[in-house]
């Protein structure tokens, strides 16, 4: 599996591609959610002004290979890791760790004392491998479906 990813900061020209990547990861990657839960979570690739406004508030690190984004992770001011997605074809390549190391460097440069996230069932093991601990489990309602996740934190 190739691991020659170019890490770069993502910007507005990437936002639609990031929305498509999320859709791909949720619908084509390994999952512990039902098809109905996955459809509620991501009924279509994200795009548009609300999506762009949400991403514009974050620092986004994208991993590109052969001109296509294979994964990305984002951090908000205050140390919240909002998005962490890897294309199914790139999972298991060490890309999550590389993206996390870039986000961690950004958090440390910002003087953050802690990182936090809400991790899906699939993301919890990857975040745990980076030193995050589960604060608590929770269930959120999305599109009429109940989705389990965990709030996780890592002290810096």
Secondary structure in CASP SS format (residue, H / E / C, confidence):
PFRMAT SS
TARGET T0000
AUTHOR 0000-0000-0000
METHOD secondary structure of the structure
MODEL  1
X C 1.00
X C 1.00
X C 1.00
X C 1.00
X C 1.00
X E 1.00
X E 1.00
X E 1.00
X E 1.00
X C 1.00
X C 1.00
X H 1.00
X H 1.00
X H 1.00
X H 1.00
X H 1.00
X H 1.00
X H 1.00
X H 1.00
X H 1.00
X H 1.00
X H 1.00
X H 1.00
X H 1.00
X H 1.00
X H 1.00
X H 1.00
X H 1.00
X C 1.00
X C 1.00
X C 1.00
X C 1.00
X C 1.00
X C 1.00
X H 1.00
X H 1.00
X H 1.00
X H 1.00
X H 1.00
X H 1.00
X H 1.00
X C 1.00
X C 1.00
X C 1.00
X C 1.00
X C 1.00
X C 1.00
X C 1.00
X H 1.00
X H 1.00
X H 1.00
X H 1.00
X H 1.00
X H 1.00
X H 1.00
X H 1.00
X C 1.00
X E 1.00
X E 1.00
X E 1.00
X E 1.00
X E 1.00
X E 1.00
X E 1.00
X E 1.00
X C 1.00
X C 1.00
X E 1.00
X E 1.00
X E 1.00
X E 1.00
X E 1.00
X E 1.00
X E 1.00
X E 1.00
X E 1.00
X C 1.00
X C 1.00
X C 1.00
X E 1.00
X E 1.00
X E 1.00
X E 1.00
X E 1.00
X E 1.00
X E 1.00
X C 1.00
X H 1.00
X H 1.00
X H 1.00
X C 1.00
X C 1.00
X C 1.00
X C 1.00
X H 1.00
X H 1.00
X H 1.00
X H 1.00
X H 1.00
X H 1.00
X H 1.00
X H 1.00
X H 1.00
X H 1.00
X H 1.00
X H 1.00
X H 1.00
X H 1.00
X H 1.00
X C 1.00
X C 1.00
X C 1.00
X C 1.00
X E 1.00
X E 1.00
X E 1.00
X E 1.00
X E 1.00
X E 1.00
X E 1.00
X C 1.00
X C 1.00
X C 1.00
X H 1.00
X H 1.00
X H 1.00
X H 1.00
X H 1.00
X H 1.00
X C 1.00
X C 1.00
X C 1.00
X E 1.00
X E 1.00
X E 1.00
X E 1.00
X E 1.00
X E 1.00
X E 1.00
X E 1.00
X E 1.00
X E 1.00
X C 1.00
X C 1.00
X E 1.00
X E 1.00
X E 1.00
X E 1.00
X E 1.00
X E 1.00
X E 1.00
X E 1.00
X E 1.00
X E 1.00
X E 1.00
X C 1.00
END
